[in-house]
Amino acid sequence: MSGAGGARFEPDRLDDQAYLMEGDPSGMLRSVASSAAQVRAAYRSAVENGLARVGRDGRPRAIVVAGMGASALAGDVLEALCRYGAPVPVVTVRGHRLPGWVGAADLVIAVSRSGRTEETVAATAEAVRRGCALAGVGAPDTPLSALVARAGGPYVPVGGATGVAGQPRATLWSLVVPPILAAAALGLVSAGESEFESVAKRLEDLAHRCRPSSESFINPGKTLAMELAGTLPVIWGTSPLAAVAAHRLAARLSEDAGYPAVWGELPEAAHNQIVTFDGPLAGRDVFADPFADEPGESARLRLFLLRDGEEHPQVTRSRTAAVRLAEDRGVPVSEIPAEGVHPLDRLAALVGLCDYATVYLALGYGMDPASAAAVTELQARVSQ
């Protein structure tokens, strides 16, 4: 199967069970369906490996989460959960170096699915040299686990997931749960066994509703994939937590389907990205085939709003006005509301649905959603 330019989205593929099995040889759909199991396994592993001891010496001055890609999203989730209610700042570091102010008064949580991510290992080594409190999440018996052990910190080994176990994007929940539990041990967030079990049940419900055998007209994952097809997605979250889900959707569109997207957070996006509604890619021909994707034809904007029930009242006004403005200019709008009371429930509702949609989008285009040839090639060139 090829992801070459000029590929055509075929919606009928999404209800062809034989095709879905053949087109997903690495089992990315199975991996997304394993999200609930990841939550439960990560919770048990974090407890069994003594993650709670990060709170024995009191609260740190700051929490720094070091990671790349999906691993870094663990830091973004934690920052969103802590932003308005915790007295400790959370900073995510995507790179080789820690900020100059990070030191012995701070907790560094290093997250790497492989345990070998170059940037994360370098930042962790720097944390050890500076005498930071340290915790880690990743594969066992790796350079990362050795660094955390040298610092005397807890390390949560990440187990395999069904299918593409080695890919961080396929094991997001394994990476997200331990940092949240560390923050809970410090009294910064409310998240324990009951909250994570609720998240797991919500992800199980999504797995049932988005299963491959469920037809497109009742399958929310397939429906969202068809709305994404043939568009240039502009994805906005209406809260810090929903913005993390927007970032996740944009990243997985690239990783699973080789698909570009723009993401942002209201109200900031209303100050800049909204100008694209007056740009050359806005507007639509109501008679055009939305799945045509003919070579030379430009994709058209579509606004995807990931809505959090706890959005600021002024953000609600901004969102409502933006929808009207988009529709006035012929920009289609898809609104995806988060379900649930606890913030983690709402995050799971958004991320779980979007993860299914990007895999189905890739399959609709005839692409293997686990393919990452460009990433492998780039890494090979950098290491030369």
N, C-alpha and C positions, 0 to 999 in steps of 0.2 A: 504494500500500500504506500502511496506517495503523498507527501505534503507539498508538492511542488506548486509554484505559482499557477494561477488559473484553475485550481481545483474548484469543483462545483459542489455546493451543499445539496445533498439529496435527503429530504426529510423522511422518505419512505424507509431509508436504511435503519432508522431508529426503532422501527417496529418489526424488523427482520431479526429474529432471535439467532439464527445461524450466522448471519453477518456480524452481529454484535459479539459473538464468541470468537469468530475468526479474526475480526478487526481489532480485538483487544487481547493480543497474545500474552501480555504481561499481567493481565488481570487488574487493570486500573479500576474498573467498576467494582470488583470484589474488594479492592483496597479501600475505596470510599465507603463501602458497606461495612468495613471492619472498624469504623470510627468509634462506635459504642464500645467495642471490645478494647480498643486502644485506651479509652478513658478509664475503664475499670482496671486494666492491667497497669497503667501508669500510676494510678492512685495507690494500688497495692505496693508497687515497687518503691514508690517514694516513701511510704510509711515504713516498709520493711528495711529500707536502707538508711533510716534515721535522718531524713531531711529536716524533721522538726527541730533538730539540735541547732539549727542556724539561729534560733531565738534565745539560746541559753545566755548569751552575753548582752542581751538587750537589743534595742533597735539600732541599726546602722545609721550613719548620716545620710546615705543614699544607697539605692540599689542600682547596679549597672548590669544589664543583660548583654552579654557578648554573643553574637551569632550572625549568620548570613542566611539570606533567603527565608525559607519557612522557619528556620530556627530563630531568626531575628523577630519574626512575627510573635513569638512567645513573649518577647520584651514589649512589643507594641500592645498586646493584649493586657499584660500586667500594668503598663502605664495607664491604659484607658480605665482599668478597674480602680486604680489608685488615685487618679488625677484629682478628683474633687473631694475625696473623703479621707485621704491618708496624709499624715504629717511628714512623710518621707518621699522625696522625689524618686522617680524611676526613669532611667536613661538607657536607651538601646544603642549599642556600639556596633556598627557594621563596618569592620575594617581591622587593620593590623594593630592599631594603637589605641590606648585608653586616653581619655582627656587628661590634661595635666593636673587637674585638681583631685583625681581619684587617688585614694591612699588607704592607710590602715584603718580608718574609721568607716570604710565603705564595704558593702557586700557585693562581690562580683559573682553572677550566675552565668556560667559558660554553657552554651547549648550548641551541640553539633551532633546530628544524627549519626554521622560516620565516626565521630571522635577524632577526625583527622583534618577537618577544614582548616586550611592554612591560616586564614585571617584570625579565626577564633582561637586556634592554638597559640598564635603569636600574642594576642591580647591577653590570654590566660597566663602565659609565661611572664608577661609584664606585671600582671596582678600579683603573682607569686613574689616577684622581686620587690614589689612595693609593700608587701605585707598585708594585703587585703584579705578579709574573710572571703572564703571561696566555697562555691558549690557547683556541681556539674551535672549535665544531662547528656547522655550519648551512649555510643556503643562501648562495651566493656573492653578492657585490655588494649587500650589505645593511647596515643600520646596525651590526649585530653584527660583521660582517667588517671594517668600517671601524675600529671601536674596537680590535679585536685587532691590526690592522695598525698603528694608531697606537702601540700598546704594543710593537710589534716581536715579537709572538708568532706561533707557527704557527697556521694556520687550516685545518681540514679541511672542504672543501665536501661537503655531502650531496647525492648524486645522486638522481634520481627513482626511484621504485619502481613496479612494475606497478600500474595501477589508481589508487587514491586516494593519489597520491604526495604531495599537499600536507598530509596529515593525519599528525601526529607519531605517533599510535598505530599507524599502518600502517608506520612506518619505525623501529621501536624499535632494531633491531640496527644500523642505520646510526649511531644516536646513542650506543649503548653501547660499540661497539668502540674508538673513538678514546680516550676517557678511560682505558680499561683499558690500551691501548698506552702512554699517557703514564706510567701508574704502572709499567708494565714497564720503561720507559726509565729510571725512577728506582730500579729494583731492588726495588720493593715487592711485585710479584706475578710469578708465572711464567706468562707468556702470550705466545706468539709465533705464527709462521705455522702450525706443526703443530697447536697447540691450537685456533686458529680454524678450520682446515680440518676438524678433528674435529667442532667445533660445526656447521659448515656441512653436513657429511655426516649428522649426527644430524637436523638440521632437514629435510634432503632426505628422509630415511627417514620422518619424520612427515608430510611433504607427501604421500608415496605412500600411507601408511596412512590418512590423513584426507581423501583426495581426494573430491570430490563424487560420483564414480561408484562409490565403495566403499559398500556397503550398511550400514545402521545396525548390524546385529548383529555386524559385524566392524570397524566404523569407530570408533576410540576417541574421536574428536572429537564425532561424533554421539551416541555413548553418554553422554558426559559432559553434553552439552547436554540430553538427556532426563532425566538425573538432576537437573540444575539447574532444569528447568521446574517451575513450580508451587510452588517452595519459597522460603523466605527463607534464602539461603545464609550460613552462618557458616564462614569460610574461615581455617584456621590453617596456618601454616608451622612446621615443626619445627626450623628453624635460621634464622640470619639470611638466608641465600640463599633458602631456601624461603619466608621471610616476604616477600621482594621479589616472588616469584612470586605469593604470596597477594594482595599489594597490586595487582599487575598484573591478576590475575583480577577483583578487585573493581572496579577502574577500567574495565576493558573491558566488564564486565557493564553498567555504567552507560552507557558511550559507545556500545556496539553495540546493546544491547537495552533501554536505559532501565530497567535492572533494579537494584534496591537490594541491597546486600550488606554484611556486616560482616566485617572481616578482622583478624587478629591473629597473634601469634607465641607459641608455647610456649617457656618456661613461663609467661609473663605472662598469656596468655589463660586459663590454668587458675585464675588468681586473681580474675578478674572476669567475663569473657564466659561462663564455664561456668554461671553462675547463670541464664542465659537458658534452660537446659534445664529449669528449674522454672517458667518463665514462661508467660504466656497463649498464646504461639505454639508451644510445645512439644507433643509428642504428635501422634498421627496416627490417622485412621480407616483401618484396613486395607482397608475395603471402598470407600473413596472413589476416584474417578478422579483420579490425580495430575496430569492435564493439564486438568482441568475449568476452573479459573480463573473460576468464575462470579462476577459482580459481587456484592460484599458478603461474599464468603467470604475469610477471612484465609489468607494463605500460611502454611505451617508450616515450622519450622526444619529444616534439613538441615545436618549437619556435613561439611565437605570438608577432609580432612587432606592437605596437600601435604608429603610425607615425604622428607627428605634422609637419605641413608645415613650422613652424618657427624653425626647428632644426638647431643647429650650423653646419657650413660647415664641420668641422672635425667630428662631429657626423654622418653626412651623409656618410662620407668615412668609418667610423667605422661600421655603419649599413650595408653598401653594402658589406664590407669585411666579416662581421659576417654571412650574408646570404649565401655567397659563401662557407664559411668554414662549416656551418651547412649542406648545401646540399652535400658537398664533403664527409661528414661523415654519410650520410643517415638520417639526422635529418630533418623532414618536417618543412616547414616554412609557416606561415600565416601572411600576412601583411594587417593591417587594417588602412587605411589612415583617418585622421581627415578632415572633410569638414567644410568650413566656413572661414570668415575673422577675426572676433572678437574672442579672446581666449575663451570666454564662449561658443560661437557657436561650436568651435572645441571640447571643453570638452563635450558638450552635445552630439555631434555626436558619440564620443567614448563611453561615459558612457551609453548613451541610448541603443546603439546596444548591448553592453556587458551585460547589465541588462536583456535584452530579452534572450540572449544566455544561461545564467546560469539557468534561469527558465525552458527553453526548455530542457536543459541538464538534470535537475532533473526529469522532466516528462518523458524523454526518458528512464531513468533508473527505472521508476516506483516509484519515490519518491514524496512525498508531499513537494513542495519547501518551504512551510512555517514552516515545522517542525524544532524545535530547542530543542529537548529533552535534548541533552547533556548540553546545556547552562543552561536550567532550573534546571537540576540536580546539576550542579556545583554551581549555585547560592544558592541552598538550602543547600548544604554541607558547603559552606563558611559562611552562616548566622547562622549555628548551634552553 
